[in-house]
Amino acid sequence: MTPICTAGYEGRSADDLIELLSANSVQVVIDVRERPLSRKRGLSKSALSERLAAEGVDYIHMRELGNPKEYRDALKRGWAFEEFAMTFRTLLSSQVEALELVEELALSKRACLLCFEADPAQCHRSLVAKVLAEMTDGAIEVVHLGYGH
């Protein structure tokens, strides 16, 4: 089985995130934030991709697999995650090309889906990872890094 890792940087510095990725031998980070911006130093797209490159880790931004702003706003207003998950999975079904690219990356390198939320059970990245596992009939296994540590 091939792992697809996931990680959230909530509560972490860029150094902490790099350390987590390194400790888990991640070779490619797949950023699934719709807008890869952060108020935290070193975690926006350009700075993060440069830092990862210096560590020998590839970086790819997959906007197509991001959680749309209207969904994020609805979640903040109290939209139940289970309801969101069903709607988001429908959206993912229209992103076959992006999902196939991530599948290809995951099967060739140790890959990690990156987003903000610490808890994977409350983040769309876990839904992306689950769809990938389903697409491959279990050949890809989901591994959430660093949550609870």
N, C-alpha and C positions, 0 to 999 in steps of 0.2 A: 504494500500500500504506500502511496505517495502522500506526504502531508502537505496541506495548504495551511500555513500559519495565519493567525490574525493577531493584531496588536492595536491597542489604543494608547494615545499618548497623554490622556487626561491624568493630571497629577505627576507627570514626568517631565524632566528637562530633556533637551536634545541629547545631552550626554547619557542620561539614563536610558533613553530609547535606543541609542546606538549600542550601548552595553548589552541591553536585552537582545537585540537583533544579533549581535556578535556571539553572545553566549549560546544562541540557538542556531548558529551557522547559516543565517539567512543570506542568500546570494542575490535576491532581487526583492525590492519593496514595490508593491503595487498600491499606490495611493488611490483610495476609492472615495476621497472627499470630492464633492461636486466642485467646491471652490477651495483649493489647497492653500488656504491662508491661515495664519495663526498669530495671535498676539504674543505667543511665547517665542522668545528668541530662538532661531535656528530650526523652527518647525514649519515654516512656509516653504512652498515648492522649491524655489531657487536655492535657498540656504540649505535645506535638507538634502536635495539632490547632490549638491556640491560636497557636503559632508559625507554622504554615503559613498560617493565616488572615491573620495580620499581613503575610505575604508575598504574599497574594492567591492562595493555593493551597488548593483544596478538599481535604477529608479525609473518607474513609469507611472504617469498619471493617467488614470482611467475615469475621466469625467462622466462617461456614459454609465458607470456603475455607482455614481454618487447618489446620495439621498437629496431629491429636489427640495429647494427652499420652502415651497408651500407645504411639503410633508413635514419638514423640520419644524416649521412654525406651528402646524397643527399638533404635533407631538408636544411642543411647549405649552400649548393651550389645553392639553389633557387628552388628546387622541390616544386611545388604548393601543399599546404596542402590538397586540395580537391582530387588531384591525389594520393597523399600519402595515404589518408584515404581509397580510394577504394582498393588500393594494400594491405594495412594493414588489412582491413576487410577480404580479401581473406585469408591472413595468419592466422587470428584469426579462420577462419572456420576449420582449421586443429588442433585447440587447444581445442577441445570439452571437454576433461577430465579436463583440467585446469579451463575452464569456469564453468563447473558443480561444481567443488570444491568451486570456488568463490561464485557461486549462493547459494550453501549450507551454506557457512559461512554467507552470507548476510541475508539469511532467518532466521538464528539462533542468530545472534549478530549484533549490530550496527557496520557495516564495512565501512572502508574507503580505497579506492585505492590511493596509494601514488606514485608520480613521481616528477620530477624537475620543470617543467614549471609552472609559476604562472597562465597563462591564459589557462583554460581548453579547449578553442576552438582551441588552437595551440598545444595540447598535445594528445598523443595516449591514455592516460587514459580515456579521454572522449569517445573515440571510444569503448574501452573495456566496459565501463559502459553502453553505448548505446546498445551494443550487448547483455549484460546481461538483460537489460530492455526488449529488443525484445524477448529474449529466454523465458522470463516468461510472455509474453503477457501483459506487463505492471504491473505485481505484484510487480516488483522492479522499484522504481522511482529514477532517478539520481538527486543528490543534490551536487552542487559544493560548497565547504567550503571556506570562506575567500577571494574569489577573488573580488577585488574592494574595500576591506575594509582596 
